């Protein structure tokens, strides 16, 4: 059980596997005003930057679960680097269906709502690990602009326009699920550029080092087409944010 190699090649230099900058992740941590020792569960935790930096800056503790052996290894190394390995731990496993053995103060999934079969299922999955009165953190895309055609939809990694909602509709959807939106931090253009453009450099350097790898033709095709596709479609149309929710 592991994440396909294309993902770890594409995001090999990333500490944050979504369009947040370091400053935005830090801003979210400050905005939540978590008490010292708050317990977090981060599903699809990637390279562990949320847990590691918040443990350092806010004294939280917690567990991250991710299917990628490469990212889990990186998360453990990051915890050691920041001196928080005694406060956070990272588990290699499938986050889909993972429920904490003990209720947590914050349950998070930042940008991987496929683990619950979509937004609704992921909110329910997170709720199962949360103590009464705790916080859910959900990272989710939304339409900044209505897609003009099906080519735009597919270039934004959706199958149908209905796969994502516009921002007001997304906020309303959380309400329909029985939650108050109590905070949000939205990715900005710089965050998107850094997230996507860093992937292209990762791919190019990997191609230069592994010209004969079986994945080389696929990664070459991606590098050839991804920058223009991003500039033409995704950069203007797709937004992303993290939403803090509390049950009503």
FENUR-V816654 format. One record per pair of residues at least 12 apart in sequence whose C-alpha atoms are under 10 Angstrom apart, sorted by the first residue. I is the first residue (numbers start at 1). GAP is how many residues later the second one is. D is the distance in whole Angstrom. If there is no record, write none. Layout:
i-><I,I>
gap-><GAP,GAP>
d-><D,D>
This chain:
i-><1,1,1,1,1,1,2,2,2,2,2,2,2,2,3,3,3,3,3,3,3,4,4,5,5,5,6,6,6,6,6,7,7,8,8,8,8,8,8,8,9,9,9,9,9,9,9,9,9,9,10,10,10,10,10,10,10,10,10,10,10,10,11,11,11,11,11,11,11,11,11,12,12,12,12,12,12,12,12,12,12,13,13,13,13,13,14,14,14,14,14,14,14,14,14,15,15,15,15,15,15,15,15,15,16,16,16,16,16,16,16,16,17,17,17,17,17,17,17,17,17,17,17,17,18,18,18,18,18,18,18,18,18,18,18,18,18,18,19,19,19,19,19,19,19,19,19,19,19,19,19,19,19,20,20,20,20,20,20,20,20,20,20,20,20,20,20,21,21,21,21,21,21,21,21,22,22,22,22,23,24,24,24,24,24,24,25,25,25,25,25,25,25,26,26,26,26,27,28,28,28,28,28,28,28,28,28,29,29,29,29,29,29,29,30,30,30,31,31,31,31,32,32,32,32,32,33,34,34,34,34,34,34,34,35,35,35,35,36,36,36,36,36,36,37,37,37,37,37,37,37,37,38,38,38,38,38,38,38,38,38,39,39,39,39,39,39,39,39,39,39,39,39,39,39,39,39,40,40,40,40,40,40,40,40,40,40,40,40,40,40,40,40,40,40,40,40,41,41,41,41,41,41,41,41,41,41,41,41,41,41,41,41,41,41,41,41,41,41,42,42,42,42,42,42,42,42,42,42,42,42,42,42,43,43,43,43,43,43,43,43,43,43,43,43,43,43,43,43,43,43,43,43,43,43,43,43,44,44,44,44,44,44,44,44,44,44,44,44,44,44,44,44,44,44,44,45,45,45,45,45,45,45,45,45,45,45,45,45,45,45,45,45,45,46,46,46,46,46,46,46,46,46,46,46,46,46,46,47,47,47,47,47,47,47,47,47,47,47,47,47,47,47,48,48,48,48,48,48,48,48,48,48,48,48,48,48,48,48,49,49,49,49,49,50,50,50,50,51,51,51,51,51,51,51,51,51,51,52,52,52,52,52,52,52,52,52,52,52,52,52,52,53,53,53,53,53,54,54,55,55,55,55,55,55,55,55,56,56,56,56,56,59,59,60,60,60,60,61,61,61,61,61,61,61,61,62,62,62,62,62,62,62,62,62,63,63,63,63,63,63,63,63,64,64,64,64,64,64,64,64,64,64,65,65,65,65,65,65,65,65,65,66,66,66,66,66,66,66,67,67,67,67,67,67,68,68,68,68,69,69,69,70,71,71,72,72,72,72,72,73,73,73,74,75,75,75,75,76,76,76,76,94,95,95,95,95,95,95,96,96,96,96,96,96,96,96,96,97,97,97,97,97,97,97,98,98,98,98,98,98,99,99,99,99,99,99,100,100,100,100,101,102,102,102,102,103,103,103,103,103,103,103,104,104,104,104,104,104,104,104,104,105,105,105,105,105,105,105,105,106,106,106,106,106,106,106,106,106,106,106,106,107,107,107,107,107,107,107,107,107,107,107,107,107,107,107,108,108,108,108,108,108,108,108,108,108,108,108,108,108,109,109,109,109,109,109,109,109,109,109,110,110,110,110,110,110,110,110,111,111,111,111,111,111,111,112,112,112,112,113,113,113,113,113,118,118,119,119,119,119,119,119,119,119,119,120,120,120,122,123,123,123,123,123,123,123,124,124,126,127,127,132,132,133,133,133,133,134,134,134,135,135,135,135,135,135,135,136,136,136,136,136,136,136,136,136,137,137,137,137,137,137,137,137,138,138,138,138,138,138,139,139,139,139,139,139,139,139,140,140,140,140,140,140,140,140,140,140,141,141,141,141,141,141,141,141,141,141,141,141,141,141,142,142,142,142,142,142,142,142,142,142,142,142,142,143,143,143,143,143,143,143,143,143,143,143,143,143,143,143,143,143,144,144,144,144,144,144,144,144,144,144,145,145,145,145,145,145,145,146,146,146,146,146,146,147,147,147,147,147,147,148,148,148,149,151,152,152,152,152,152,152,153,153,153,153,154,154,155,155,155,155,155,155,155,155,156,156,156,156,156,156,156,157,157,164,164,166,166,167,167,167,170,171,171,174,174,174,174,174,175,175,175,175,177,177,178,178,178,178,179,179,179,179,179,180,180,180,180,180,180,181,181,181,181,181,181,182,182,182,182,183,183,183,183,183,184,184,184,184,184,185,185,185,185,185,186,186,186,186,186,187,187,187,187,188,188,188,189,189,189,191,192,192,192,192,192,192,193,193,193,196,196,196,196,196,197,197,197,199,199,199,200,200,200,200,200,200,201,202,203,203,203,203,203,204,204,204,204,206,206,207,207,207>
gap-><66,67,68,91,92,93,64,65,66,67,68,90,91,92,63,64,65,66,67,68,91,63,64,63,65,210,197,209,210,212,213,61,192,60,61,62,63,191,194,195,190,191,193,194,195,196,197,198,206,210,186,188,189,190,191,192,193,194,196,209,212,213,60,184,185,187,188,189,190,191,192,35,58,59,62,186,187,189,190,191,194,34,185,186,188,189,32,33,35,57,180,181,184,185,188,31,32,33,34,35,56,59,60,63,29,30,31,32,33,34,94,179,27,28,29,30,31,32,54,93,94,95,178,179,28,92,93,94,121,122,169,173,174,176,177,178,222,223,92,167,168,169,170,171,172,173,174,175,176,177,220,221,222,90,165,166,167,168,169,170,171,172,174,175,220,221,222,166,167,169,170,171,172,173,174,27,28,31,169,168,161,162,163,164,167,218,24,25,28,29,160,162,217,24,27,28,31,158,22,26,155,156,157,158,214,215,216,21,22,24,25,26,28,29,24,27,28,152,153,154,213,103,150,151,152,212,25,20,24,25,26,71,72,101,23,24,25,70,19,21,22,23,24,25,18,21,22,23,24,25,50,68,17,20,21,22,23,24,66,67,68,12,16,20,21,22,23,24,48,49,63,64,65,66,67,68,91,14,15,20,21,22,23,24,48,60,63,64,65,66,67,68,89,90,94,95,96,20,21,22,23,24,47,49,57,58,59,62,63,64,65,66,67,68,85,88,89,95,96,20,21,22,23,24,48,53,64,65,66,67,68,84,95,20,21,22,23,24,48,50,51,52,53,54,55,56,64,65,66,67,68,69,70,72,79,82,83,20,21,22,23,24,27,28,48,49,50,51,52,64,65,66,67,68,69,71,18,19,20,21,22,23,26,27,30,45,46,47,50,63,64,65,66,67,18,19,20,21,22,23,24,25,26,27,28,29,44,64,17,19,21,22,23,24,25,26,27,28,29,30,31,32,43,15,16,17,18,23,24,25,26,27,28,29,30,31,40,41,42,15,25,26,29,30,14,25,58,60,12,13,24,27,28,33,36,37,38,39,12,23,24,26,27,28,29,30,31,32,33,35,36,37,25,26,29,30,31,30,34,24,27,28,29,30,31,32,33,23,26,27,28,31,25,28,24,27,28,45,23,24,25,26,27,28,43,44,24,25,26,27,28,42,43,44,45,24,25,26,27,28,37,41,44,12,24,25,26,27,28,29,31,44,45,24,25,26,27,28,29,30,31,33,24,25,26,27,28,29,30,24,25,26,27,28,29,23,24,25,26,22,23,24,22,19,21,17,18,19,20,21,17,18,19,16,13,14,15,16,12,13,14,15,21,14,17,19,20,21,30,16,17,18,19,20,21,25,26,29,18,19,24,25,28,29,31,17,18,27,28,30,31,26,27,28,29,30,31,26,28,29,30,28,26,27,28,29,24,25,26,27,28,29,31,22,23,24,25,26,27,28,30,31,24,25,26,27,28,29,30,31,20,21,23,24,25,27,28,29,30,31,138,139,16,18,19,20,21,22,23,24,27,28,29,30,31,137,138,14,15,18,19,21,22,27,28,29,30,31,134,135,136,13,14,16,17,27,28,29,30,31,133,27,28,29,30,130,131,132,133,27,28,29,30,129,130,131,26,27,28,29,12,25,26,27,28,22,45,19,20,21,44,45,51,54,55,58,53,54,57,16,13,14,15,51,54,56,122,12,53,12,119,120,114,115,112,113,114,115,111,112,113,46,47,108,109,110,111,112,43,45,46,106,107,108,109,110,111,44,46,47,105,106,107,108,109,46,103,104,105,106,107,45,46,47,101,102,103,104,105,24,25,27,30,46,99,100,101,102,103,15,22,23,24,25,26,29,45,46,97,98,99,100,101,21,22,23,24,25,26,27,28,95,96,97,98,99,13,18,19,20,21,22,23,24,25,26,27,91,93,94,95,96,97,21,22,23,90,91,92,93,94,95,96,21,22,89,91,92,93,94,15,19,20,90,91,92,14,86,87,89,90,91,13,85,89,12,82,77,80,81,82,85,86,80,81,84,85,79,80,71,74,75,77,78,79,82,83,73,74,77,78,79,81,82,77,81,74,75,72,73,72,73,74,73,13,72,69,70,71,72,73,70,71,72,73,70,71,67,68,69,70,65,66,67,68,69,63,64,65,66,67,68,62,63,64,65,66,67,61,62,63,64,59,60,61,62,63,57,58,59,60,61,55,56,57,58,59,53,54,55,56,57,52,53,54,55,51,52,53,46,47,50,49,38,42,43,46,47,48,37,38,42,30,31,34,38,39,29,30,33,24,27,28,19,22,23,24,26,27,22,21,13,16,17,19,20,15,16,19,20,13,14,12,13,16>
d-><7,8,9,9,8,8,9,5,5,6,9,9,8,9,9,6,5,8,9,9,10,10,8,9,9,9,9,8,10,9,8,9,10,8,10,7,8,10,10,10,8,10,7,6,10,10,7,10,10,9,9,8,5,7,9,6,6,9,9,9,10,10,10,9,9,8,6,9,10,7,8,10,9,9,10,9,8,10,6,9,9,10,8,8,9,7,9,8,10,10,10,8,8,8,9,8,6,7,6,9,9,9,9,9,9,7,7,8,6,8,10,8,10,9,7,8,9,9,10,9,8,10,7,10,10,8,7,9,9,10,9,8,8,10,6,9,9,9,9,9,6,8,9,8,5,5,8,7,5,8,9,7,8,10,9,8,5,8,10,9,5,7,9,8,9,8,9,8,9,8,5,9,10,8,8,9,10,10,9,10,7,8,8,9,9,10,9,7,9,9,9,10,9,8,8,8,9,8,10,10,8,8,6,10,8,10,9,8,10,9,7,10,8,8,9,9,8,8,9,9,10,9,9,8,10,8,8,9,7,9,8,9,9,10,8,8,8,10,9,10,6,5,6,9,9,8,6,5,6,9,9,10,9,9,8,5,6,8,8,6,8,10,10,10,6,5,5,8,10,9,10,9,5,5,6,9,10,10,10,7,6,4,6,8,9,10,9,6,6,5,6,8,10,9,10,9,10,9,6,5,6,8,10,10,10,9,7,9,7,8,6,5,6,9,9,8,9,10,10,8,6,5,6,9,9,9,8,6,5,6,8,9,9,9,6,5,7,10,10,10,9,5,8,10,8,9,8,6,5,8,10,8,10,9,10,10,8,7,6,5,7,9,10,10,10,9,8,6,9,9,6,7,8,6,9,8,9,5,6,5,9,9,8,8,8,8,9,10,9,9,7,8,10,9,8,8,6,8,7,10,9,5,7,10,8,7,10,10,9,9,9,10,8,5,6,8,5,4,8,9,8,10,9,9,7,9,9,8,7,10,8,5,8,9,7,8,9,9,8,10,10,7,8,9,9,10,10,10,8,7,9,10,9,9,9,7,9,9,10,8,9,7,5,9,9,7,9,7,8,9,7,9,9,8,8,10,9,10,10,9,9,9,6,9,10,7,7,9,7,8,6,9,9,8,10,7,8,10,9,10,9,5,5,9,10,10,10,7,5,7,9,8,10,9,10,9,6,5,6,7,9,10,10,10,8,6,5,6,9,10,9,9,10,9,6,5,6,6,7,6,10,8,8,7,5,6,6,6,9,8,6,5,5,7,9,10,7,8,9,9,6,9,9,10,9,9,6,7,6,9,8,10,9,10,10,9,7,10,9,7,7,9,8,9,9,10,6,9,10,10,9,8,4,6,9,10,9,8,8,7,10,9,7,9,10,9,10,8,9,9,9,7,8,9,6,5,9,9,8,5,8,8,10,7,9,9,9,8,5,5,5,9,9,10,10,10,6,5,6,9,7,9,9,6,6,8,8,5,6,9,9,10,9,7,8,10,6,5,6,7,9,10,9,9,6,7,9,7,6,9,8,6,5,6,9,10,10,10,9,7,10,10,10,8,6,4,6,8,9,10,9,8,9,10,8,8,6,5,6,9,9,7,5,4,7,10,9,7,9,7,5,5,8,8,9,8,9,7,8,10,10,8,8,7,10,10,9,8,9,8,10,10,10,9,9,10,9,9,7,8,8,9,8,9,8,10,9,10,9,9,10,9,9,8,10,7,7,9,9,7,8,10,9,10,6,6,5,8,9,10,10,10,8,6,5,6,9,10,9,9,6,6,5,6,9,9,8,5,5,7,8,9,9,9,7,5,4,6,9,9,10,10,9,10,9,6,6,7,8,10,9,7,8,9,9,9,10,10,7,6,4,7,9,9,5,5,5,6,9,9,7,9,6,5,6,8,9,9,10,10,6,6,5,7,10,10,9,10,9,6,5,6,8,9,6,7,10,9,7,5,5,5,9,8,10,10,7,5,7,9,8,9,8,10,7,9,7,9,10,10,7,9,10,10,9,9,9,9,9,6,8,8,10,8,9,9,10,9,10,9,7,8,9,6,7,10,10,9,8,7,5,9,8,7,9,10,9,10,9,9,8,9,9,10,10,8,9,10,8,10,10,9,10,9,9,9,10,9,9,6,6,9,6,5,4,5,10,8,5,5,6,6,7,6,5,7,9,10,8,6,6,7,8,6,5,7,10,7,6,4,6,9,9,6,5,7,9,8,6,4,6,8,7,6,6,8,8,8,9,7,9,9,10,10,9,7,9,9,9,9,9,8,9,8,8,10,9,9,7,9,9,9,10,10,9,6,9,8,8,9,10,9,7,8,8,7,8,8,7,10,9,10,7,7,10>
